[in-house]
Amino acid sequence: MKLNSFQLKIFAMILMVLDHLVTYVPNMPVWFSYVGRLVAPIFFFFIVEGFFHTRSRLKYTFRLFTWSLVMFTGSKLVVMLFKREYGLHNNIFLSMAMAVLLMSIIEWTKKNKENKKLYVLGIIVAIAAVALSVVTEASIYGVAMTLVFYFLRDKKGKMVIVYIITSLILTLGLSLPTFITDTNYTVYGLFFFDIQWMQVFAFPFFLMYNGKRGLNTKFTKYLFYIFYPVHLWCIYIIGYYLGAK
């Protein structure tokens, strides 16, 4: 079965709601969080696609940074009004904005590879962008997904294989030191200490993508930008009224 960009994003948005329900509302099924690991890879996949299809990469980057500011400001206001102990730190817009910025830097660097000074400058700036990206919500996973999807975009088979290997190396690799040094840390703990490794199961959706945008209106263009902060703020408030700290 082949699906377009709009259909896959709607599916990811549904999973995103489940994932955030676990985070901010008490007594939600734990498996909501497991399926939620598929969300970021799907959206980062389309961030890369958007980078290659957008009419203006500058506007694309600016739009993402603008919405990251909206998300930050709105979240601070919601937390201040409801005063929960559990803050609202989600801001995937910033991670995505940094991803687009990183790809733009890479493109600029490749165009100036004949000029050694500019080429070296581009590499230094790209490294700095990676370092800044790591401290955003998507962290090293966002950087890794961006690079895999960017460099292997036209080789989907290789992209999927590298994506799976990278995801497992990152997640299990980060858990391995604890597994080795802590005798109470079981194999079960190795796989469930950080369930982010379950993002490997997002790969079928990359293969399902038919390369088409699907439903394309002004409303659908901004649907995710609006839905992401609003659904988070609503879930956070629901958690407040249901007694979550």
PyMOL commands that set and color helices and strands:
alter all, ss='L'
color gray80, all
select helices_A, chain A and resi 5-24+31-53+57-82+92-111+116-134+139-151+156-181+187-192+195-208+218-241
alter helices_A, ss='H'
color red, helices_A
deselect
rebuild
show_as cartoon
